Amino acid sequence: MVVAFCLLWASAFAVDPLRRLEGCGLGLEALQLALLVQPEVVPEAGGVARVTGDAVIAEGVRGHPGALLSGWAEGARDGVLAGLVGSSTVAGVAELALRVYAVLGDDVIEWAGCGGKVWLLQSLRSGPRPPGDAPAAPLPVAGTRVPGRPAVPGTAAGPLVACAPHERAARDCRGAIVLVDRPVPGLAPLLFGARGVISRAGAAGSHLAGVARSLGVPMVVGCRPDAVTGPDPAAGAWFATINGGTGEVVLARQ
């Protein structure tokens, strides 16, 4: 507790807060600090839930949800999730998500299950649904179809460029469909120039998918186009069309 308070106090004298005080014409005496003390939650399960219309889509893992949120773990859904964490936990997640949506308008929550209760870790409001998106309709383009799982609704097309986190500065992904191993947070800068994202693994509830959703960048997870394109699709001049609402990917040579 003493360490946490010391860190909070020190943060008030960082560059940004001091600049804001100066910009407002205020002195140090105007600073006010708040410290929230809450019980530590050791999750038995956790994940993400999203309100879509009258339904709730929940995704989760056993134990701490950090691996799912950071893109390293696959999330279970529907009956698989109920078998993994218990149907009562899934029902509690759905009830919590609907309550948050009704009170705050936030349609996405991060949750943790512990001691028979479902705890709210964070809530946020996802970006608007991309205009003209029809997730139930197949892509009306010719090419080789590769299955995937839906992550972020929307359709997009562009050259397929594979990229790893350490290569993000070396490869030009502007206007491309970016192919990554996992939706890890370090790839977020790519989303500001990419048309869409395909991740070979990872979960739709990852933080990277949340960033893509807020920017309106369609995303598919659990898709491996390498079997068609080889390890470097750019070398073969492959073009990809994706539907993030269905998980559909169509590949063709440019």
C-alpha positions, 0 to 999 in steps of 0.5 A, spaced: 500 500 500 505 504 501 509 503 495 502 504 491 501 511 494 508 513 493 508 511 485 501 515 485 504 521 488 510 521 484 506 520 477 502 527 479 509 530 478 510 527 471 511 532 465 504 531 462 500 533 469 505 539 470 504 541 463 496 541 464 497 545 470 501 550 467 496 550 461 490 551 465 494 557 469 494 553 476 499 551 481 501 545 484 496 546 490 491 545 485 493 537 484 488 532 487 490 525 488 485 519 488 487 512 490 482 506 489 483 500 494 480 494 492 480 486 494 485 482 489 481 478 485 485 471 483 481 469 477 479 462 476 477 464 469 476 470 465 475 473 458 471 478 454 464 478 452 460 483 447 453 485 447 450 484 440 443 486 439 439 482 444 445 477 444 451 476 448 457 473 445 462 471 451 469 468 450 474 466 455 479 461 458 481 458 465 485 462 469 487 469 468 485 472 462 491 475 460 493 470 455 487 471 451 487 479 452 494 479 449 493 474 443 497 468 446 491 464 448 485 461 444 478 463 447 472 458 448 465 460 446 458 457 447 458 450 449 465 449 450 466 455 454 460 452 459 464 446 459 470 449 461 468 454 466 461 452 468 454 454 465 453 458 471 459 463 470 457 463 463 450 466 465 453 471 470 457 473 464 451 475 460 447 478 465 453 482 467 454 484 460 447 486 459 447 490 465 453 494 463 450 496 457 444 498 460 447 503 465 453 505 461 452 504 454 459 500 453 458 493 449 464 490 451 466 487 458 473 484 460 471 479 466 473 474 471 470 469 475 472 467 482 469 464 488 462 463 484 462 470 482 463 474 476 467 480 477 467 486 472 475 488 470 473 493 465 468 496 460 468 499 453 464 501 447 467 498 441 467 502 434 461 503 430 459 497 425 462 498 418 457 501 413 455 496 408 457 490 412 453 483 411 457 478 415 452 473 413 453 473 405 459 470 402 464 474 399 462 474 391 469 474 389 473 468 385 479 465 388 481 460 393 477 460 400 481 459 406 477 458 413 478 462 419 474 465 425 470 472 425 473 477 429 472 484 427 466 485 422 467 488 415 470 487 409 476 489 406 481 487 400 488 488 398 495 485 397 497 480 403 503 482 407 506 477 412 509 481 418 512 479 425 512 484 431 520 485 430 518 487 422 513 492 423 518 498 421 521 494 416 515 492 412 510 497 408 503 494 410 499 501 408 493 499 404 495 491 405 491 485 408 496 484 414 498 476 416 500 475 423 502 469 427 498 472 433 494 478 435 499 481 440 499 488 442 505 490 439 502 490 432 497 495 434 501 501 430 500 497 423 492 498 424 493 505 422 495 503 415 492 496 414 486 495 410 485 488 414 488 483 419 489 475 418 491 472 424 494 465 424 492 464 431 489 468 437 482 470 440 477 475 437 477 478 444 484 480 444 486 487 445 489 488 438 482 486 435 479 491 440 483 496 437 482 494 430 474 494 432 475 501 434 479 503 428 474 500 423 479 495 421 476 488 419 480 482 422 479 474 421 483 470 426 484 462 426 486 462 419 492 459 415 493 462 408 500 459 408 498 452 405 496 456 399 501 462 399 507 459 402 511 463 407 512 469 404 505 471 400 508 478 398 513 474 394 508 470 390 504 477 389 498 474 393 491 478 394 486 477 399 479 479 400 476 478 407 470 478 411 471 479 418 464 478 420 464 471 417 471 469 418 471 468 410 478 469 406 479 468 399 486 468 396 488 470 388 494 472 385 495 479 383 
